[in-house]
Amino acid sequence: MAAAAALAGASRRSEIAPFIVMDVMERAARLEAAGGHVIHMEVGQPAAPAPSTAREAARRALDHGRIGYTTALGIPSLRARIARHYGETYDVDLDPARVVVTTGSSSGFLFAFLSLFEAGDRVAIANPGYPPYRHILTALGCEPVLIETDAASRWVITPEALIETHRRTPLKGILVASPANPTGTMMRPEALAELIATAEGLGIRFISDEIYHGLDYAFPATTAASISDEATIIHSFSKYFCMTGWRVGWMVMPAPLVRAVERLQQNLMISVPTLSQVAAEAAFDGAAEMEEVKHGYEANRLILTEGLPKVGLPEFLPVDGAFYLYADVSHFTDDSAAFARRLLDEALVAATPGVDFDPHRGHHYLRLSYAGAADEMRQAVNRIGDFLRRG
């Protein structure tokens, strides 16, 4: 019996915290199966489909017949198109040889951490921040080091905070997202450049999560590729191009590290799904459609930023980009998980508790995604207002 129990046990490295947003999705699905109309504000998933250019390219590829493996680094024409995107969008001359196509941003993070760090290395991330950063690093035997952000720093990591953290707990890396999840807050170009220079001066490797680029409202997003050739960049077709389920993204690596990532891809993934790569290349030709979707997010952003204060939620972090609003609910609760469950069960509004993103202060916050339809955002404001009035 003891031997059987040992065989059934999970490894210590798999004992990571759950990604709570997925648990909220499952609970919402059960309510929908029972006939409830849930407004989904929990998950960062666009309601719009992939651009028609991407879907048509996928159909043509299916009609053509065989869908086989591609080279590990990705279809060469897609890598070249991604490099061209940096010239068109950021005026950066990027060598396609530095581009690696990945299975969404998720495998990009995995490959970045495996190629840049050893087990036991410490990697700084902003708090609040995207939960899988912490969880993937922990599963790989690295140590995530949370750097607290606040209103004084406009909720981003400052060079001073990085220097102080490195002095106390020497770091091998730092990961920064702009626009950020869960806040939607962005780093200004000069702030990003100063942080990268500080990190590199300290010998700390810099990873830039740019998966929400294109969804910037307050000011244009800046790519780390315009600042340093030593930064590692993670990007995805999931958000701006509305291709979450296609599972395709990319990395921009320092040239000497491309071969390391290629070996990892060869062994862990072989290659990214061919159909998704074909669609992704064509997605760039659907930018006009995606700009219309972006305008919809901007309208939704206005619905929430104007509507929520009127119904009792006046405090939230700067809503610069992405499609998230990170609201302070401390006037109503000190348990955001229980608050989110009640909001879902009683008002049929699915939101993600802040404890998913911030283990220290997240019990006072709620993340609301505004990637859905405008009518649903208006309904959500009304439902949240009724919920708050009922107490």
N, C-alpha and C positions, 0 to 999 in steps of 0.2 A: 504493500500500500504506500509506504513511504517513497519507494522508488517511482511508483506511478505518479505520486503527487509532485515529485521533483521534475519528472518529464513534462508535466502539464504547466509548470511555472513559466512565467515570462521573464525575459532578461531584464537586468537592472536598467540597461540603456533604453528600454522601451517604456519605462515607468515615467513618462512625461505627462504634464497636465493636458487635459483635453482642450481642443480649440472650441470654446464655449459657443461661438456663433453657430457652429454646426449642430450643437445640441439644441439651440433655439430653433433652428430650421426644422429639425425633426419634430419638436413639440408643435410647431406651427402646422406642419404637414398632418399631424394627427387631428388637429382641430379642423383643418380643411376637409379631411376625410369624413368628419362627422357633420359637414355641411356649413361650417363657419366661413365667412369671408374675411380672411386675414390680409391686412396690409403689410407687406414685407418691407421692413426697414432695417432688418438685421444683417443681411448679407450684402457684400459689395459686388453686386451682380447687375449689370445693365439690363433693363427690360427690353431694350431694342435688340434686334438680331444683328448678326454680322453684316457688313456691307454687301450689297447685291453683287458687287464685283467678285468678292470672295466666294460667295455661294455658287455663282455661275462657274467660276474656275474649278471648284470642287466637283460640280456636276460633269463638266467636260472631262475631268480626270477620271471619274468613275466610268463614264461612257467609253473612254479610251481602253479600259480593261485593267491590266495588271497594276496593282499598287505594291511596290516592293520597298526594300530598305533604301535609304539614301546614305551618303557618306556621313560619318559620325559628326562632323562639324556642321552639317546642314547642306541643303541644295545650294550650289555656288551662286546661282542667280538670285536667290533670296538673300544670301549674305551680302551680295553686291547691292541689292536694293535697300537693305537696311543701312549700309554704309552711305549710300546716296541720300537717304533720309536725313542723316546728320548734316550733310552739306546744305540741303534744302531748308531744314528747320533751324539749325544752330550755326550755320556757316563754319562747320568743322570738317576738315578734310580727313576722313577716316579710312584707313586701310581695311578693305573687306577681310583680309587675313586675320584681323583681330576680332572678328565677329563669330560667335558660336551660337547656333540655334539650339534652343532648349525646350523641354516639355513644360511649358508655362514658366513663370518666374520661380516656381517651387524647386525644380531641379537646378535652376540657376543658383539659388541660395545654397543648395546642397553642394554643387560643384565648387562654388566660391569658397565655402568653408573648408571643404576637403583639400583644395589646391593651395589655400593660403595659410592654413593653421594646422598645428599639431594638437593632439589630445592634451588637455590641460591648459592650453592657451586661453587668455582672457580677451574677450571682445566686447567693446562698449556699444550700447544701444541706448536710444532715448527712451525715457519713461515719461508719459505713456508711449507704447509702441506696438507694432504688429506682433501678436503672440508667437507665431511659428519661428520668428527670429530666435527667441529664447529656447523654444522647444527643440528645434533642429540642432542648435549649438550644444544643448545639453545631451541629446541623444548621441552626438558625435564625440562626447567627452570633453568638450570645451566649456568654458565658464562665461556665461553672459554677465556683463557688468552693467547695471542700470545706472544711467546718469539722469538725475531728476531735472526736469525742465519746469519752468513756471512763467507767469505773466511778465516778470521782469526781463526775461530773456526772449520774450515773445514765443515761448514754448519750443525753443530749439536749443541744441547743444552749443555752447559757446567755447571758444578756444581756451578761456580761463578754466571752465569746468573740465575740459579734456585734460589740460595740464595737471590740475589738482588730482583728478582721478588716477592719472598715470603715475603721479608721485606716490599715491597711497597703494595702488594695486597695478603694477606695471602691465601695460596692454600690448597686445600684438595686432589688434585691429579695431576699427570703428565702422559701424554701419549707420548710415543716415538716409532717411527718406524725405523727399520734398517733391510734390505734396505728400504729407504724412498721413498715415493711417494709425489711429482713428480720428485724428483731429482735422485733417484737411489743411493744416497750416503749412506754409511754405517758407523756405529760406531765401532771403534776398541774395542776389549774385555776389555781392561783396562779402557777405557773411559766409557763404559756402566756400568762396575762394580762400578766405582767411582760415577757415577750419581745416580745409585740405592742406594748406601750407603748414599749419601747426602740426597736424598729424604726421605728415611726411618728414617734417623737421625732427620729430621725436622717434622716427623709425616705425610708425604705426601705419599699417596698411588700411587704405580707405575703400569702403564699398558704398556705392551710391545706388539706392533703390529708386528707380525712376519710372515705376510702372504706371503712375498716374500722370505722367507728362502728356500734354495735350489737353488735359482737363485743368486748366489754370485760368482763373478769373481776375484775381487782384492784380497780377503782373505776370509776365512770361516766365516760365520755368527755365532754369539754367542747367545744362548737362555738365557733369563733372568731366566729360571728355573735352570740353572747351577750356579746362583749367589744367588738367594733368593727364599725361599718358600712363601714369602709374596707377591710377584709380581703376577699380573694377566696377563695371556698371551692370545692373540687372534691369531688364525691361521685359515687357509682355504685350501681347496683342489682346489681352483679356479686357482691359478697361476702356481705353479710348476707342478701340476697334470692336468692342462688344463681342469678343470671341472667347469667353470664359471656358465653355465646354470643349473648345477645340484643343485646348492645352498646348499652346505654342507661345514661346517667348524667345528672348535672346540675351546674350551677355556680350559686353565689350571688355576684353581682357588686355592687360599689358602684354605686349608681343612675346616676351620670354615664357609666359605661362600658358599660352594657347595649347601647346602640345600636352601639357599636364591635364588640361580639361578635356582634350580630345581622348586621351587614354581613359579617363573616367567615364566619358560618354560611351566609348566603345564597349566597356565592360559592364556598366550599370544599366544603360538604356539601349545600346546598339545604335539607335538613331531615333530622331523625333518622328512621329507619324507623318508619312509622306503627304497624305491628303491635307493635313493641317498646314504643312509647309506651303503647298501649292496655293491654298486659300489665303494664307498670310501674305504671300507675295502680291497677290491680286488685291488684297485689302488696301494697300497704299493708293490704289486707283479709286477707292471709294471715299476719299477724304471729304468730299462735299457732303455726302450723306452723314458722315460722322460729325461734321461741324453742326449740322442740324440737330443731331442728338445732343451735342454739347450745349447748344442754345436751350434745349429742353432742361438740361441740368441747371443752367443758370436761372431759368424761370422757377424751377423747384427750390433752388437755394433761396430765392427771394420769398417764396411762399413760406418757407420755414423761418427764415431770419426775421420776417415781418410778423408772421402769425404766432409763433411760439411765445414771444414775450407777452402778447395780448392774452394768452390763456394760462400764463403762470410760469413759463420757463424762459426768463429773460437773460440768463447767463450761459454763454458757450464760448469756446475758444475761437480764434480767428478762422473764418471759413474762406480760405484763400483759393483752394483747389480741390481736386478729387470730387467725391460726391458724398461726403460725410459731415455731420454736425455732431460735435462732442459737447453734450449739454450737462450742466451742473444741476443735479437733482438733490443736493444736500438739504434744501429746505423741506424736502418731503421724506427723505429716507437716509439711513446710513448703511443700507444693505441693497445695493443696486441689483443684485441677482434676484432677490425676492421681489423687488419693485418691478423688474422686467417681466418676471413670471406673472405677476398680477396684471400688468399692462396687457400682456398677451391673452391671458385667460378671461379678463373682464372687458377689455376694450378691443380685443382682436387686432392689436398693433404689435408686431414683432420687432423688438429692438434688442441690441446687445448690451449687456451690463458692462460697465467700465472695468470690472475686475478681470475681464478677459485681457485687457490691454495694459493695466496698471495694478499690480498686486498690492501696492502701498496705498494709493489714494482713489483707486477705481471704484470703491464702494459708494462714492458720491457722484458718479458720472454714468451717463448713458450715451451710447453711440447710435445715431439715427442715419441710415443711408437714404439719400434722396435720388436714387438712380431709377425710380419707378415713374409712373405716369403722373401728370400734374393733378388730375382729378383725385387720384389716390393720396397725393400729398395734402390736398385740401381736406379730404376726409380724415386723414391722420391727425392734422392739427385739431379738428373738431373733436375727434374721439379722445385725443390726449387731454384737451381742455375739459371734457365731460368727466373723464377719469380723475383728473386732479381735483375737480370740484366735489366729486363724491368722496374723495379722501380714501 
